[in-house]
Amino acid sequence: MRLEPIARPTIWRSTLPPAIAIGATVVIASLLAMAAGGNPFSVLGLIIKGAFGSKFALLETLNRATPLIFTGLAVAVAFRARLWNIGAEAQLYAGALMTVVLGTGLLPWSGFALLPVLVIAAMLAGALVLLVPALLKVRFGVDEVVTTLLFNFIFLLFVSMLLEGPLKDPMGMGWPKSERLIAEARLPRIVDGLRLHWGFGLALIAAGVIWVIERRTTLGYEMRAVGLNREAAGFAGIPVNRVLVKTALLSGGLAALAGFSEVAGLKGNLTLDLSPGFGYTGIIVAMLALLNPLAVVAAALFVAGIFVGADSMSRAVGVPSYLADIMLATALLLMVVAILLTRFRVVRE
C-alpha cells in the first residue's frame, strides 16, 4: 500500500474526513465519560450548556477564545509557509512583558494614543522573539522546532527573573507579579460588569486581515508557494529565505497580541501563570481550522467551549475536567489523519 497525492480534492474529500474526526472525538469522549461513571449524554449536554447555555457562559467562552484566536492565527500563518513555530508561548509572554513595561506609567498618555502604541510594541516584541529562530534556520539550517520550543522555557525564566527583580510590584506583598497597568492602558469591556473585552474584537479583525493577506496579497501567495514546495518556489524566483523571515515576523507579532490582550483586557498585570498553555493550544486550534484564518475563529470557540464547559460539567456531575484535555488531544490526532486523507488516497500495489 502507498499514498498517492490528490491533485484537486473534491469538496466532499476536503470536508468529510475532518467532520468524521470531530464526530469520532465526541464518541470517544462519551465512552470516557461512561468509564468515569457519568451519563455520556448528560456530560456532553452539560459541556454545551456550560459553554453556551447562558449570557455569562457565552461571554466567558468568547473571553477564553480571544488568546486562542491570536495564537491559532500565529501558528496557522507560520505553518502555511512550513515554518514550524512551536514557540507561541514565548511570543505571548514577550507581548505581555512589553505591555507591562510601557503601560504601567512609562507613557502617561491618553488611552486613544497609548493603546495603539502598546499593540505595535507588543507585536514588535513577539516578532523579535521569533526572528532569532528564523534567522538561525535560514542562515545555518537550525531546526526551528527545537529553537522555538526551547525559547518558551528560556523566555519564561527571563520573565520570572524580571518579576522577582526590577518589575516586581512593591505593593504586591511579596508575590512575583508586576505593577498594574494604568487605566489608560486597559482595554474597555464590551459588556459592562462582565469580563469580555475589546481584545476579542481585535482578534476578529486580525483574523480578517490575515485572510486578506493570504488570499489577496503577493506575500500570501509567496507564503503558500513556499509552504507547498520550497525548491519549486525558489526556482520560480520567489525569495524563500526572505519570505520565511517575513512570515516569522508576522507570526510572532500575532502571538504577542495574545499576551497584550490578556494583560490589557483581563488580568491588568503580568504573572507567571498568565498563560495556561495558550501558545501550545494554538497549535490544536490551527490544525482543527486546517490553517484557514477565518476557520481559526470557529476552532478557537470550539476549544474554548470545551474548556469552559468541562469546568462547569465537572462541578455538576463530578466527572474530571481532564476530559477536556483528552478530547482536544484526540481531536488533534484524528484531525492530522483527516488532513492526510484529504490530500492523499491509499492505493494498493
MARTILUM-356032 format. One record per residue (C-alpha): residue number from 1; residue in three letters; x, z, y. Coordinates in steps of 0.001 Angstrom, whole numbers, plus 500000, padded with zeros to 6 digits. Layout:
@pos=NUM, code=ALA, u=X, w=Z, v=Y
...
This chain:
@pos=1, code=MET, u=500000, w=500000, v=500000
@pos=2, code=ARG, u=501163, w=499275, v=503531
@pos=3, code=LEU, u=499859, w=499468, v=507087
@pos=4, code=GLU, u=499120, w=496194, v=508865
@pos=5, code=PRO, u=498736, w=496161, v=512673
@pos=6, code=ILE, u=495369, w=495086, v=514071
@pos=7, code=ALA, u=495833, w=492705, v=516999
@pos=8, code=ARG, u=492404, w=493227, v=518585
@pos=9, code=PRO, u=490423, w=496168, v=517200
@pos=10, code=THR, u=486652, w=495820, v=517448
@pos=11, code=ILE, u=484555, w=498307, v=519375
@pos=12, code=TRP, u=483432, w=499911, v=516115
@pos=13, code=ARG, u=487017, w=500097, v=514916
@pos=14, code=SER, u=488045, w=501825, v=518137
@pos=15, code=THR, u=485195, w=504345, v=518308
@pos=16, code=LEU, u=484102, w=505130, v=514743
@pos=17, code=PRO, u=487278, w=506869, v=513421
@pos=18, code=PRO, u=487500, w=509257, v=516443
@pos=19, code=ALA, u=483791, w=510058, v=516092
@pos=20, code=ILE, u=484264, w=510794, v=512389
@pos=21, code=ALA, u=487261, w=513006, v=513265
@pos=22, code=ILE, u=485132, w=515119, v=515637
@pos=23, code=GLY, u=482344, w=515344, v=513042
@pos=24, code=ALA, u=484802, w=516405, v=510340
@pos=25, code=THR, u=486152, w=519083, v=512676
@pos=26, code=VAL, u=482649, w=520522, v=513074
@pos=27, code=VAL, u=482128, w=520538, v=509290
@pos=28, code=ILE, u=485440, w=522315, v=508666
@pos=29, code=ALA, u=484660, w=524861, v=511395
@pos=30, code=SER, u=481293, w=525502, v=509765
@pos=31, code=LEU, u=482929, w=526174, v=506411
@pos=32, code=LEU, u=485398, w=528557, v=508026
@pos=33, code=ALA, u=482540, w=530372, v=509780
@pos=34, code=MET, u=480856, w=530826, v=506403
@pos=35, code=ALA, u=484082, w=532170, v=504919
@pos=36, code=ALA, u=484246, w=534687, v=507783
@pos=37, code=GLY, u=480772, w=535927, v=506901
@pos=38, code=GLY, u=478787, w=534140, v=509605
@pos=39, code=ASN, u=475956, w=531638, v=509535
@pos=40, code=PRO, u=477569, w=528281, v=510444
@pos=41, code=PHE, u=474519, w=527032, v=512365
@pos=42, code=SER, u=474304, w=530310, v=514257
@pos=43, code=VAL, u=478035, w=530301, v=515018
@pos=44, code=LEU, u=478077, w=526722, v=516322
@pos=45, code=GLY, u=474899, w=527336, v=518277
@pos=46, code=LEU, u=476400, w=530409, v=519913
@pos=47, code=ILE, u=479561, w=528484, v=520813
@pos=48, code=ILE, u=477474, w=525811, v=522566
@pos=49, code=LYS, u=475279, w=528414, v=524250
@pos=50, code=GLY, u=478288, w=530477, v=525338
@pos=51, code=ALA, u=479894, w=527409, v=526910
@pos=52, code=PHE, u=476932, w=525570, v=528431
@pos=53, code=GLY, u=473848, w=527757, v=527965
@pos=54, code=SER, u=473640, w=529188, v=531480
@pos=55, code=LYS, u=474843, w=528503, v=535002
@pos=56, code=PHE, u=477526, w=531170, v=534682
@pos=57, code=ALA, u=478696, w=529817, v=531302
@pos=58, code=LEU, u=478805, w=526233, v=532552
@pos=59, code=LEU, u=480804, w=527121, v=535647
@pos=60, code=GLU, u=483240, w=529195, v=533576
@pos=61, code=THR, u=483727, w=526198, v=531280
@pos=62, code=LEU, u=484389, w=523931, v=534271
@pos=63, code=ASN, u=486791, w=526545, v=535614
@pos=64, code=ARG, u=488667, w=526698, v=532292
@pos=65, code=ALA, u=488732, w=522900, v=532108
@pos=66, code=THR, u=490408, w=522477, v=535515
@pos=67, code=PRO, u=494040, w=523147, v=534484
@pos=68, code=LEU, u=493438, w=521304, v=531205
@pos=69, code=ILE, u=492451, w=518160, v=533110
@pos=70, code=PHE, u=495710, w=518274, v=535060
@pos=71, code=THR, u=497933, w=518920, v=532036
@pos=72, code=GLY, u=495957, w=516423, v=529947
@pos=73, code=LEU, u=496495, w=513767, v=532613
@pos=74, code=ALA, u=500197, w=514635, v=532788
@pos=75, code=VAL, u=500617, w=514200, v=529044
@pos=76, code=ALA, u=498447, w=511051, v=528933
@pos=77, code=VAL, u=500477, w=509367, v=531678
@pos=78, code=ALA, u=503790, w=510188, v=530018
@pos=79, code=PHE, u=502685, w=509297, v=526503
@pos=80, code=ARG, u=501277, w=505961, v=527748
@pos=81, code=ALA, u=504865, w=504930, v=528527
@pos=82, code=ARG, u=506176, w=506667, v=525390
@pos=83, code=LEU, u=507849, w=509379, v=527397
@pos=84, code=TRP, u=507184, w=512408, v=525221
@pos=85, code=ASN, u=506570, w=515128, v=527788
@pos=86, code=ILE, u=506223, w=518427, v=525903
@pos=87, code=GLY, u=507197, w=520437, v=528986
@pos=88, code=ALA, u=503959, w=520536, v=530982
@pos=89, code=GLU, u=504092, w=524338, v=530763
@pos=90, code=ALA, u=507339, w=524443, v=532748
@pos=91, code=GLN, u=505996, w=521953, v=535282
@pos=92, code=LEU, u=502840, w=524043, v=535647
@pos=93, code=TYR, u=504891, w=527140, v=536482
@pos=94, code=ALA, u=507026, w=525086, v=538883
@pos=95, code=GLY, u=503910, w=524140, v=540821
@pos=96, code=ALA, u=502671, w=527725, v=540791
@pos=97, code=LEU, u=506070, w=529010, v=541938
@pos=98, code=MET, u=506224, w=526614, v=544885
@pos=99, code=THR, u=502664, w=527540, v=545841
@pos=100, code=VAL, u=503589, w=531222, v=545960
@pos=101, code=VAL, u=506838, w=530657, v=547862
@pos=102, code=LEU, u=505122, w=528686, v=550624
@pos=103, code=GLY, u=501673, w=530251, v=550519
@pos=104, code=THR, u=502389, w=533943, v=550963
@pos=105, code=GLY, u=503116, w=533727, v=554682
@pos=106, code=LEU, u=506181, w=531497, v=554992
@pos=107, code=LEU, u=503974, w=528811, v=556568
@pos=108, code=PRO, u=501380, w=530628, v=558721
@pos=109, code=TRP, u=499251, w=527548, v=559280
@pos=110, code=SER, u=495535, w=526881, v=559078
@pos=111, code=GLY, u=494067, w=526018, v=555686
@pos=112, code=PHE, u=493408, w=522443, v=556818
@pos=113, code=ALA, u=497140, w=521901, v=557322
@pos=114, code=LEU, u=498538, w=524284, v=554711
@pos=115, code=LEU, u=496638, w=523229, v=551575
@pos=116, code=PRO, u=497804, w=519570, v=551616
@pos=117, code=VAL, u=501387, w=520764, v=552107
@pos=118, code=LEU, u=501055, w=523126, v=549131
@pos=119, code=VAL, u=499673, w=520306, v=546970
@pos=120, code=ILE, u=502552, w=517976, v=547868
@pos=121, code=ALA, u=505188, w=520705, v=547491
@pos=122, code=ALA, u=503819, w=521757, v=544098
@pos=123, code=MET, u=503819, w=518154, v=542865
@pos=124, code=LEU, u=507399, w=517658, v=544038
@pos=125, code=ALA, u=508494, w=520807, v=542196
@pos=126, code=GLY, u=506869, w=519698, v=538947
@pos=127, code=ALA, u=508252, w=516185, v=539346
@pos=128, code=LEU, u=511799, w=517504, v=539773
@pos=129, code=VAL, u=511494, w=519652, v=536650
@pos=130, code=LEU, u=510626, w=516604, v=534520
@pos=131, code=LEU, u=513092, w=514367, v=536352
@pos=132, code=VAL, u=516052, w=516124, v=534706
@pos=133, code=PRO, u=514995, w=515348, v=531086
@pos=134, code=ALA, u=514014, w=511817, v=532160
@pos=135, code=LEU, u=517464, w=511146, v=533636
@pos=136, code=LEU, u=519126, w=512616, v=530558
@pos=137, code=LYS, u=517067, w=510208, v=528468
@pos=138, code=VAL, u=517721, w=507028, v=530437
@pos=139, code=ARG, u=521408, w=507778, v=531121
@pos=140, code=PHE, u=522568, w=509383, v=527877
@pos=141, code=GLY, u=519753, w=508788, v=525374
@pos=142, code=VAL, u=518984, w=512511, v=525020
@pos=143, code=ASP, u=515718, w=513141, v=523162
@pos=144, code=GLU, u=513175, w=514245, v=525772
@pos=145, code=VAL, u=511102, w=516104, v=523175
@pos=146, code=VAL, u=513906, w=518634, v=522815
@pos=147, code=THR, u=514810, w=518897, v=526504
@pos=148, code=THR, u=511239, w=519199, v=527812
@pos=149, code=LEU, u=510346, w=521745, v=525134
@pos=150, code=LEU, u=513391, w=523887, v=525911
@pos=151, code=PHE, u=512670, w=523650, v=529643
@pos=152, code=ASN, u=509449, w=525594, v=529004
@pos=153, code=PHE, u=511391, w=528646, v=527853
@pos=154, code=ILE, u=514152, w=528254, v=530447
@pos=155, code=PHE, u=511742, w=527987, v=533344
@pos=156, code=LEU, u=509573, w=530875, v=532160
@pos=157, code=LEU, u=512672, w=533092, v=532023
@pos=158, code=PHE, u=513586, w=531883, v=535516
@pos=159, code=VAL, u=510127, w=532836, v=536798
@pos=160, code=SER, u=510432, w=536216, v=535063
@pos=161, code=MET, u=513731, w=536842, v=536852
@pos=162, code=LEU, u=512157, w=535985, v=540223
@pos=163, code=LEU, u=509125, w=538203, v=539603
@pos=164, code=GLU, u=511426, w=541111, v=538768
@pos=165, code=GLY, u=513567, w=540363, v=541824
@pos=166, code=PRO, u=513045, w=538505, v=545114
@pos=167, code=LEU, u=509405, w=537550, v=544534
@pos=168, code=LYS, u=508227, w=540934, v=543249
@pos=169, code=ASP, u=505303, w=542373, v=545167
@pos=170, code=PRO, u=506497, w=545657, v=546722
@pos=171, code=MET, u=502908, w=546885, v=546648
@pos=172, code=GLY, u=502377, w=545897, v=543010
@pos=173, code=MET, u=503045, w=549375, v=541557
@pos=174, code=GLY, u=505991, w=548071, v=539560
@pos=175, code=TRP, u=504150, w=545214, v=537836
@pos=176, code=PRO, u=506064, w=541906, v=537693
@pos=177, code=LYS, u=503872, w=539828, v=539976
@pos=178, code=SER, u=504224, w=538059, v=543286
@pos=179, code=GLU, u=502561, w=538889, v=546562
@pos=180, code=ARG, u=499078, w=537470, v=547044
@pos=181, code=LEU, u=498525, w=534218, v=548883
@pos=182, code=ILE, u=497289, w=534378, v=552428
@pos=183, code=ALA, u=493632, w=533447, v=552898
@pos=184, code=GLU, u=494509, w=530036, v=554380
@pos=185, code=ALA, u=496363, w=529104, v=551170
@pos=186, code=ARG, u=493385, w=529785, v=548888
@pos=187, code=LEU, u=491103, w=527048, v=547599
@pos=188, code=PRO, u=487473, w=527720, v=548567
@pos=189, code=ARG, u=484819, w=528397, v=545935
@pos=190, code=ILE, u=482374, w=525635, v=545043
@pos=191, code=VAL, u=479636, w=528192, v=544329
@pos=192, code=ASP, u=479625, w=531438, v=546307
@pos=193, code=GLY, u=480001, w=534520, v=544136
@pos=194, code=LEU, u=481360, w=532624, v=541126
@pos=195, code=ARG, u=484899, w=531657, v=540178
@pos=196, code=LEU, u=484668, w=527856, v=540153
@pos=197, code=HIS, u=486846, w=526485, v=542960
@pos=198, code=TRP, u=487669, w=523127, v=544500
@pos=199, code=GLY, u=490606, w=522692, v=542166
@pos=200, code=PHE, u=488027, w=521205, v=539804
@pos=201, code=GLY, u=487126, w=518615, v=542427
@pos=202, code=LEU, u=490815, w=517841, v=542904
@pos=203, code=ALA, u=491148, w=517386, v=539125
@pos=204, code=LEU, u=488305, w=514838, v=539083
@pos=205, code=ILE, u=489921, w=512949, v=541966
@pos=206, code=ALA, u=493250, w=512965, v=540120
@pos=207, code=ALA, u=491612, w=511506, v=537006
@pos=208, code=GLY, u=490079, w=508701, v=539060
@pos=209, code=VAL, u=493353, w=507958, v=540850
@pos=210, code=ILE, u=495299, w=507815, v=537579
@pos=211, code=TRP, u=492701, w=505436, v=536106
@pos=212, code=VAL, u=493121, w=503128, v=539127
@pos=213, code=ILE, u=496917, w=503317, v=538854
@pos=214, code=GLU, u=496873, w=502448, v=535165
@pos=215, code=ARG, u=494308, w=499650, v=535420
@pos=216, code=ARG, u=494827, w=498137, v=538867
@pos=217, code=THR, u=498493, w=498517, v=539849
@pos=218, code=THR, u=501820, w=496996, v=538890
@pos=219, code=LEU, u=503153, w=500412, v=537888
@pos=220, code=GLY, u=500265, w=500896, v=535482
@pos=221, code=TYR, u=500907, w=497512, v=533898
@pos=222, code=GLU, u=504607, w=498293, v=533567
@pos=223, code=MET, u=503868, w=501688, v=532021
@pos=224, code=ARG, u=501598, w=500126, v=529407
@pos=225, code=ALA, u=504129, w=497387, v=528673
@pos=226, code=VAL, u=506974, w=499853, v=528236
@pos=227, code=GLY, u=504799, w=502003, v=526009
@pos=228, code=LEU, u=503758, w=499111, v=523792
@pos=229, code=ASN, u=507220, w=497603, v=523331
@pos=230, code=ARG, u=510197, w=498790, v=525342
@pos=231, code=GLU, u=512509, w=495996, v=524213
@pos=232, code=ALA, u=509980, w=493251, v=524945
@pos=233, code=ALA, u=509230, w=494779, v=528355
@pos=234, code=GLY, u=512914, w=494753, v=529238
@pos=235, code=PHE, u=513267, w=491161, v=528027
@pos=236, code=ALA, u=510354, w=490200, v=530306
@pos=237, code=GLY, u=512185, w=491597, v=533320
@pos=238, code=ILE, u=510495, w=494994, v=533640
@pos=239, code=PRO, u=512993, w=497681, v=534757
@pos=240, code=VAL, u=512362, w=500020, v=531828
@pos=241, code=ASN, u=514510, w=502946, v=532990
@pos=242, code=ARG, u=513040, w=502832, v=536487
@pos=243, code=VAL, u=509522, w=502821, v=535053
@pos=244, code=LEU, u=510338, w=505831, v=532884
@pos=245, code=VAL, u=511651, w=507757, v=535891
@pos=246, code=LYS, u=508546, w=506908, v=537947
@pos=247, code=THR, u=506357, w=507949, v=535030
@pos=248, code=ALA, u=508220, w=511253, v=534760
@pos=249, code=LEU, u=507740, w=511966, v=538465
@pos=250, code=LEU, u=504007, w=511245, v=538241
@pos=251, code=SER, u=503542, w=513221, v=535026
@pos=252, code=GLY, u=505445, w=516266, v=536270
@pos=253, code=GLY, u=503518, w=516259, v=539540
@pos=254, code=LEU, u=500176, w=516222, v=537747
@pos=255, code=ALA, u=501137, w=519142, v=535502
@pos=256, code=ALA, u=502291, w=521103, v=538562
@pos=257, code=LEU, u=498824, w=520732, v=540088
@pos=258, code=ALA, u=497530, w=522887, v=537240
@pos=259, code=GLY, u=499769, w=525709, v=538438
@pos=260, code=PHE, u=498735, w=525158, v=542044
@pos=261, code=SER, u=495020, w=525250, v=541177
@pos=262, code=GLU, u=495341, w=528393, v=539054
@pos=263, code=VAL, u=497206, w=530292, v=541768
@pos=264, code=ALA, u=495432, w=528950, v=544869
@pos=265, code=GLY, u=491998, w=528708, v=543324
@pos=266, code=LEU, u=491722, w=531519, v=540791
@pos=267, code=LYS, u=494478, w=534128, v=540483
@pos=268, code=GLY, u=495802, w=534418, v=544032
@pos=269, code=ASN, u=499304, w=535352, v=542851
@pos=270, code=LEU, u=501876, w=534459, v=540206
@pos=271, code=THR, u=502307, w=536401, v=536971
@pos=272, code=LEU, u=503991, w=535615, v=533676
@pos=273, code=ASP, u=500618, w=535298, v=531934
@pos=274, code=LEU, u=499310, w=532729, v=534422
@pos=275, code=SER, u=499012, w=530145, v=531656
@pos=276, code=PRO, u=497835, w=530979, v=528116
@pos=277, code=GLY, u=499346, w=527689, v=526952
@pos=278, code=PHE, u=497637, w=525144, v=529214
@pos=279, code=GLY, u=500687, w=522893, v=529012
@pos=280, code=TYR, u=500581, w=522720, v=525227
@pos=281, code=THR, u=496789, w=522428, v=525087
@pos=282, code=GLY, u=497084, w=519460, v=527433
@pos=283, code=ILE, u=498647, w=517550, v=524534
@pos=284, code=ILE, u=495493, w=518114, v=522489
@pos=285, code=VAL, u=493332, w=517062, v=525442
@pos=286, code=ALA, u=495309, w=513848, v=525950
@pos=287, code=MET, u=495205, w=512936, v=522260
@pos=288, code=LEU, u=491475, w=513614, v=521981
@pos=289, code=ALA, u=490994, w=511351, v=525014
@pos=290, code=LEU, u=493110, w=508605, v=523398
@pos=291, code=LEU, u=495269, w=508748, v=526569
@pos=292, code=ASN, u=492390, w=507471, v=528725
@pos=293, code=PRO, u=492433, w=509244, v=532134
@pos=294, code=LEU, u=488655, w=509339, v=532504
@pos=295, code=ALA, u=488180, w=510492, v=528913
@pos=296, code=VAL, u=490635, w=513325, v=529646
@pos=297, code=VAL, u=487906, w=514964, v=531732
@pos=298, code=ALA, u=485459, w=514895, v=528807
@pos=299, code=ALA, u=488117, w=516083, v=526362
@pos=300, code=ALA, u=489091, w=518947, v=528666
@pos=301, code=LEU, u=485448, w=520023, v=528922
@pos=302, code=PHE, u=485183, w=519883, v=525121
@pos=303, code=VAL, u=488302, w=522021, v=524626
@pos=304, code=ALA, u=487349, w=524455, v=527394
@pos=305, code=GLY, u=483848, w=524728, v=525962
@pos=306, code=ILE, u=485247, w=525670, v=522565
@pos=307, code=PHE, u=487415, w=528429, v=524046
@pos=308, code=VAL, u=484750, w=529857, v=526352
@pos=309, code=GLY, u=482018, w=529537, v=523727
@pos=310, code=ALA, u=484177, w=531052, v=520993
@pos=311, code=ASP, u=484782, w=534160, v=523098
@pos=312, code=SER, u=481027, w=534590, v=523593
@pos=313, code=MET, u=480304, w=533875, v=519935
@pos=314, code=SER, u=482903, w=536390, v=518747
@pos=315, code=ARG, u=481278, w=539166, v=520751
@pos=316, code=ALA, u=477825, w=538264, v=519432
@pos=317, code=VAL, u=478381, w=537902, v=515671
@pos=318, code=GLY, u=481849, w=539294, v=515013
@pos=319, code=VAL, u=483433, w=536056, v=513786
@pos=320, code=PRO, u=487046, w=535958, v=515073
@pos=321, code=SER, u=487575, w=533843, v=518187
@pos=322, code=TYR, u=490634, w=532379, v=516451
@pos=323, code=LEU, u=488141, w=529922, v=515030
@pos=324, code=ALA, u=488572, w=528017, v=518318
@pos=325, code=ASP, u=492303, w=527584, v=517718
@pos=326, code=ILE, u=491659, w=526303, v=514199
@pos=327, code=MET, u=489029, w=523869, v=515473
@pos=328, code=LEU, u=491405, w=522437, v=518064
@pos=329, code=ALA, u=494320, w=522157, v=515639
@pos=330, code=THR, u=492066, w=520433, v=513111
@pos=331, code=ALA, u=490667, w=518115, v=515774
@pos=332, code=LEU, u=494185, w=517132, v=516841
@pos=333, code=LEU, u=495368, w=516387, v=513306
@pos=334, code=LEU, u=492266, w=514382, v=512462
@pos=335, code=MET, u=492445, w=512535, v=515787
@pos=336, code=VAL, u=496023, w=511465, v=515054
@pos=337, code=VAL, u=494821, w=509972, v=511759
@pos=338, code=ALA, u=491870, w=508369, v=513553
@pos=339, code=ILE, u=494164, w=506741, v=516119
@pos=340, code=LEU, u=496288, w=505397, v=513267
@pos=341, code=LEU, u=493230, w=503869, v=511630
@pos=342, code=THR, u=492086, w=502236, v=514889
@pos=343, code=ARG, u=495403, w=500390, v=515242
@pos=344, code=PHE, u=496308, w=499686, v=511611
@pos=345, code=ARG, u=494471, w=498708, v=508450
@pos=346, code=VAL, u=495527, w=499768, v=504966
@pos=347, code=VAL, u=496474, w=496769, v=502820
@pos=348, code=ARG, u=497042, w=496944, v=499093
@pos=349, code=GLU, u=500013, w=494969, v=497860
